[in-house]
Amino acid sequence: MTDRDRETQLLQTFVTLADSLVTGFDTIDVLQMLVERTTALFDAADAGIILAGSTGDLEVIASTNERSKLVGLLQLRAGEGPCVESYTTGSVVSVPDLGEIDDRWPVFADLARDSGYGSVHAIPLRLRHQTLGSLNLFRDTTGTLNPDDATAAQALADVATISILQERALREIDSTRDQLQRALDSRVVIEQAKGVVSYTRSVDMDEAFQRIRQHARANRRPLVEVASDIVAQRLTV
């Protein structure tokens, strides 16, 4: 990607996030867009987002594929790792070499070695003193984000956080945590629908999700509605 192409895509991503501040939006779809864009913008192999639900438990809400989702889930299961630490501290956690984390995260270290990733950069989704989750960039190579990329990634994460909080204000929901819990509950239905499509169409889970998402966009329907219809056998994609 040329510098000009990168600047254009970065601007388009900010515009998309800004649009969500003034219009109704699908939380999962916006966050899915964010992880897909950040992989290209910051030379990452994959990306994922974890969010805290109403009980405070962290869950993977968006990921570029099953590989990055699995790494996120393994960290949540271990209760440690860069993505978890970024959420708990509200700070950027950069790991230039996943092969050198035994002392810092002994449980996650063994899991990380099997992932195939070389480095991870976790950016908090935060506003002032409130942290909702983290945006996590996974690279196949070792190394750190350069200062400009680190600044841009944090800016995208900040705007995404504002978008989530703005939806609460627009819809006058009871609390941000309740809103996030609904998004997490929706994700369960989407995962079930992915399984149905994967089985019935003999495709992998990533392709199944793309089919569901494309149908939702083409028909201007929320992802969770399409997923519910698939699970209930009212729709095939």
C-alpha positions as CSV (number, residue, x, y, z in Angstrom):
1,M,0.0,0.0,0.0
2,T,1.4,3.4,-1.0
3,D,1.5,6.3,1.5
4,R,-1.2,8.0,-0.5
5,D,-3.5,4.9,-0.5
6,R,-2.9,4.5,3.2
7,E,-3.8,8.2,3.9
8,T,-7.0,7.8,1.9
9,Q,-8.0,4.6,3.6
10,L,-7.2,6.1,7.0
11,L,-9.4,9.1,6.2
12,Q,-12.2,6.9,5.0
13,T,-12.1,4.9,8.2
14,F,-12.3,8.1,10.3
15,V,-15.3,9.2,8.1
16,T,-17.1,5.9,8.6
17,L,-16.6,6.1,12.4
18,A,-17.7,9.7,12.4
19,D,-20.8,8.8,10.6
20,S,-21.8,6.4,13.3
21,L,-21.8,9.4,15.7
22,V,-24.8,11.0,14.0
23,T,-26.7,8.1,12.5
24,G,-28.0,4.8,13.8
25,F,-25.4,2.0,13.4
26,D,-24.8,-1.7,13.9
27,T,-22.2,-1.9,16.6
28,I,-20.8,-5.2,15.5
29,D,-20.6,-4.1,11.8
30,V,-18.8,-0.9,12.7
31,L,-16.3,-2.8,14.9
32,Q,-15.9,-5.5,12.2
33,M,-15.1,-2.7,9.7
34,L,-12.5,-1.3,12.1
35,V,-10.6,-4.6,12.5
36,E,-10.6,-5.2,8.8
37,R,-9.3,-1.7,8.0
38,T,-6.6,-1.7,10.7
39,T,-5.0,-4.8,9.3
40,A,-4.3,-3.0,6.1
41,L,-3.4,0.3,7.6
42,F,-0.9,-1.0,10.1
43,D,0.6,-4.0,8.2
44,A,-1.0,-6.5,10.6
45,A,-1.8,-10.1,9.7
46,D,-5.0,-10.0,11.7
47,A,-6.9,-7.8,14.3
48,G,-9.5,-8.3,16.9
49,I,-11.6,-6.4,19.5
50,I,-12.5,-7.5,23.0
51,L,-15.2,-5.7,25.0
52,A,-16.5,-6.0,28.6
53,G,-20.1,-7.0,29.0
54,S,-22.5,-5.9,31.8
55,T,-20.9,-8.4,34.2
56,G,-17.4,-7.1,33.5
57,D,-16.4,-10.3,31.7
58,L,-14.4,-9.8,28.5
59,E,-15.5,-11.3,25.2
60,V,-14.2,-11.2,21.6
61,I,-16.7,-9.0,19.7
62,A,-15.0,-8.7,16.3
63,S,-12.1,-10.4,14.6
64,T,-10.7,-10.7,11.1
65,N,-10.7,-14.5,11.2
66,E,-11.0,-17.5,13.4
67,R,-7.2,-17.5,14.1
68,S,-7.2,-14.0,15.7
69,K,-10.4,-14.8,17.5
70,L,-8.9,-18.0,19.0
71,V,-5.9,-16.0,20.3
72,G,-8.2,-13.5,21.9
73,L,-10.3,-16.3,23.5
74,L,-7.1,-18.0,24.8
75,Q,-6.0,-14.8,26.5
76,L,-9.5,-14.5,28.1
77,R,-9.3,-18.1,29.3
78,A,-5.8,-17.6,30.7
79,G,-6.8,-14.3,32.3
80,E,-3.6,-12.7,31.0
81,G,-1.9,-11.4,27.9
82,P,-1.5,-8.1,26.1
83,C,-5.1,-7.7,25.1
84,V,-6.3,-8.3,28.7
85,E,-3.7,-6.1,30.2
86,S,-4.5,-3.2,27.8
87,Y,-8.1,-3.3,29.0
88,T,-7.3,-3.6,32.7
89,T,-4.6,-0.8,32.6
90,G,-6.2,1.4,30.0
91,S,-2.8,1.7,28.4
92,V,-1.2,0.6,25.1
93,V,0.6,-2.8,25.5
94,S,3.1,-3.5,22.8
95,V,4.8,-6.9,22.6
96,P,7.6,-6.8,19.9
97,D,8.4,-10.5,20.3
98,L,5.8,-13.1,21.5
99,G,8.7,-15.5,22.0
100,E,9.9,-13.5,25.0
101,I,6.9,-13.2,27.3
102,D,7.4,-16.2,29.6
103,D,8.2,-14.1,32.7
104,R,5.4,-11.6,32.0
105,W,2.5,-13.9,31.1
106,P,3.6,-17.5,31.9
107,V,0.3,-19.1,31.1
108,F,-0.4,-17.3,27.9
109,A,3.3,-17.7,26.7
110,D,2.7,-21.4,25.7
111,L,-0.5,-20.5,23.9
112,A,1.2,-17.6,22.1
113,R,4.0,-19.8,20.7
114,D,1.4,-22.0,19.0
115,S,-0.4,-19.0,17.4
116,G,2.2,-18.3,14.7
117,Y,2.1,-14.6,15.4
118,G,5.4,-12.7,16.0
119,S,4.1,-9.6,17.8
120,V,1.0,-8.1,19.3
121,H,0.0,-4.5,19.8
122,A,-3.0,-3.9,22.1
123,I,-4.7,-0.4,22.1
124,P,-7.3,0.4,24.7
125,L,-10.8,1.5,23.8
126,R,-11.1,4.3,26.3
127,L,-12.5,7.7,27.1
128,R,-10.9,9.6,29.9
129,H,-10.9,7.1,32.8
130,Q,-13.4,4.6,31.3
131,T,-12.0,1.6,29.3
132,L,-14.5,-0.5,27.4
133,G,-12.1,-3.1,25.8
134,S,-9.1,-3.2,23.5
135,L,-8.3,-3.2,19.8
136,N,-5.6,-5.7,19.1
137,L,-3.2,-5.9,16.1
138,F,-1.5,-9.2,15.4
139,R,1.6,-9.4,13.2
140,D,3.4,-12.4,11.8
141,T,6.7,-10.6,12.2
142,T,8.4,-9.3,15.3
143,G,8.8,-5.5,15.9
144,T,6.9,-2.5,17.1
145,L,4.5,0.0,15.6
146,N,6.2,3.1,14.4
147,P,5.2,6.3,16.3
148,D,2.9,7.6,13.6
149,D,1.1,4.2,13.3
150,A,0.7,4.0,17.1
151,T,-0.8,7.5,17.2
152,A,-3.2,6.7,14.3
153,A,-4.3,3.4,15.9
154,Q,-5.0,5.0,19.2
155,A,-7.0,7.8,17.5
156,L,-9.1,5.2,15.7
157,A,-9.7,3.3,18.9
158,D,-10.7,6.6,20.6
159,V,-13.3,7.5,17.9
160,A,-14.7,3.9,18.0
161,T,-15.1,4.3,21.8
162,I,-17.0,7.6,21.4
163,S,-19.2,5.9,18.7
164,I,-20.2,3.2,21.2
165,L,-20.9,5.6,24.0
166,Q,-22.8,7.9,21.6
167,E,-25.2,5.2,20.7
168,R,-26.2,5.1,24.4
169,A,-27.0,8.8,24.4
170,L,-28.9,8.6,21.1
171,R,-31.1,5.7,22.2
172,E,-31.3,6.7,25.9
173,I,-30.4,3.2,27.1
174,D,-29.9,2.5,30.7
175,S,-26.1,2.1,30.7
176,T,-23.2,1.5,28.4
177,R,-22.6,-1.9,29.9
178,D,-26.1,-3.0,29.1
179,Q,-25.6,-1.8,25.5
180,L,-22.4,-3.7,25.2
181,Q,-24.0,-6.8,26.6
182,R,-26.7,-6.7,23.9
183,A,-23.9,-6.5,21.3
184,L,-22.3,-9.5,22.9
185,D,-25.5,-11.5,23.0
186,S,-26.0,-10.6,19.4
187,R,-22.6,-12.1,18.6
188,V,-23.7,-15.4,20.1
189,V,-26.6,-15.6,17.5
190,I,-24.2,-14.6,14.7
191,E,-21.7,-17.4,15.7
192,Q,-24.6,-19.9,15.6
193,A,-25.6,-18.6,12.2
194,K,-22.0,-18.9,11.0
195,G,-22.0,-22.6,12.1
196,V,-25.2,-23.2,10.2
197,V,-24.0,-21.6,7.0
198,S,-20.6,-23.3,7.3
199,Y,-22.3,-26.7,7.6
200,T,-25.0,-26.3,5.0
201,R,-22.7,-24.6,2.4
202,S,-19.5,-26.6,3.2
203,V,-17.5,-23.4,3.7
204,D,-15.2,-22.3,6.5
205,M,-16.3,-20.0,9.3
206,D,-14.7,-16.9,7.8
207,E,-16.5,-17.4,4.4
208,A,-19.8,-18.1,6.3
209,F,-19.5,-14.8,8.1
210,Q,-18.9,-12.9,4.9
211,R,-22.0,-14.4,3.3
212,I,-24.1,-13.4,6.3
213,R,-22.6,-9.9,6.3
214,Q,-23.1,-9.4,2.6
215,H,-26.7,-10.4,2.7
216,A,-27.3,-8.1,5.7
217,R,-25.7,-5.1,3.8
218,A,-27.4,-5.9,0.5
219,N,-30.8,-6.0,2.2
220,R,-30.0,-3.2,4.7
221,R,-30.8,-5.4,7.7
222,P,-29.0,-5.7,11.0
223,L,-26.6,-8.6,11.2
224,V,-28.3,-10.1,14.2
225,E,-31.7,-10.1,12.4
226,V,-30.2,-12.0,9.4
227,A,-28.4,-14.4,11.8
228,S,-31.6,-15.1,13.8
229,D,-33.5,-15.9,10.6
230,I,-30.7,-18.3,9.5
231,V,-30.7,-20.1,12.9
232,A,-34.5,-20.3,12.8
233,Q,-34.3,-21.8,9.2
234,R,-36.3,-18.9,7.8
235,L,-33.4,-17.8,5.5
236,T,-30.5,-19.4,3.6
237,V,-27.5,-17.5,2.3
